[in-house]
Amino acid sequence: MQIEDNILRRYDVDSMNLVEAAFVDGPLADAMSAAPSVERRKDVTSEEFVHTYRDRNRPVVLEGFVSHWPAVRNWSFAHLAERCGTVKVVVDSYTSARARETTVAEFVELLRTNVGPGASPVYLQEWLYQASCPDLAEDLPELDIAQYDFRRNLYGDDASVSHQLWLGQQGGITRLHQDSYTVDVMHAQIVGTKRWYIMSPDAELRRNADGEPDWSAFRSSPDFELMQFDLRPGDFLFLPAAWYHRIELLTDSIGLGRKALDVKNLQKHMHQRMAELLGLLLNYDEVSRTHPELVPVLMARSRILANRMNIDLSNLRP
Ligand SMILES: O=C(O)CCC(=O)C(=O)O
């Protein structure tokens, strides 16, 4: 089996822990405080957004771009508890040891009670609210600048509107990752403030001849390009496909994440889908042994995909 040797692209627990520790108090900590800020713009037209940012793969924060949204004006944690309190959600789903099912109301109560020494911040990541509390969508209107998402042509309309809410407590972290399948990331901040660190898609962290991560080669490469910015209520982020991102919650926070596949990335997107399916199919035993935490995630994604594409799984032909 071919092994990915860029540690940033290895999503096993050890590699993720190593990179996160470097951010917290290791070889990346000082680079974080020195990281330049991403461009922030107001009043960008749709045309300018396309040719200055999308076409050139340039990240940008559109300041106040969604400040008129009802969600930005009216939402609070208590408001969500009132509207969707009984809905079941999985909290801390990114940390399999801490993942647990609860309800939105219980989660909101946890934000109040989960404090003090030893308390780890709770994070409700990627809540697919449209399936369980669809009325919320009316407060998060669709955006013209996001309509280029080609996934609807591949997988049907639902794929393009399966946005996610991210609700978390001050101190919560989403570790450095690239989104799968070469999709652009768009993120609208609804409540509170999040600090984002982003890094170029070409950044590579490899091991040196002694088998140790080569932090100095990593940091001195022109591809390192670490940048940062804060997203505040009403701000909207465009992060082109494959940019790495790591997020820290500076306050309790609610954000809306959405994705868009630019047709220029179609070939890479399909290649990644195929690679994932074949990687799992052809190495199933080895993957279950070496990376047991990845198997349920990949299986769940494949099921969703088959479902969206109306694939009859019983219809395998010789
Ligand atoms: O807000 C976060 O914690 C993570 C968001 C994210 O990774 C995304 O929207 O792709």
The ligand as a MOL file (V3000), in Angstrom:
LIG
                    3D

  0  0  0     0  0            999 V3000
M  V30 BEGIN CTAB
M  V30 COUNTS 10 9 0 0 0
M  V30 BEGIN ATOM
M  V30 1 O -15.4120 26.1930 12.5640 0
M  V30 2 C -14.7530 25.1880 12.7590 0
M  V30 3 O -14.4170 24.8110 13.8780 0
M  V30 4 C -14.3170 24.3580 11.5810 0
M  V30 5 C -14.9350 24.7700 10.2870 0
M  V30 6 C -14.4080 23.9780 9.1400 0
M  V30 7 O -13.4600 23.2330 9.2080 0
M  V30 8 C -15.0790 24.1260 7.8420 0
M  V30 9 O -16.0880 24.8470 7.7380 0
M  V30 10 O -14.5780 23.5070 6.8700 0
M  V30 END ATOM
M  V30 BEGIN BOND
M  V30 1 2 1 2
M  V30 2 1 2 3
M  V30 3 1 2 4
M  V30 4 1 4 5
M  V30 5 1 5 6
M  V30 6 2 6 7
M  V30 7 1 6 8
M  V30 8 2 8 9
M  V30 9 1 8 10
M  V30 END BOND
M  V30 END CTAB
M  END
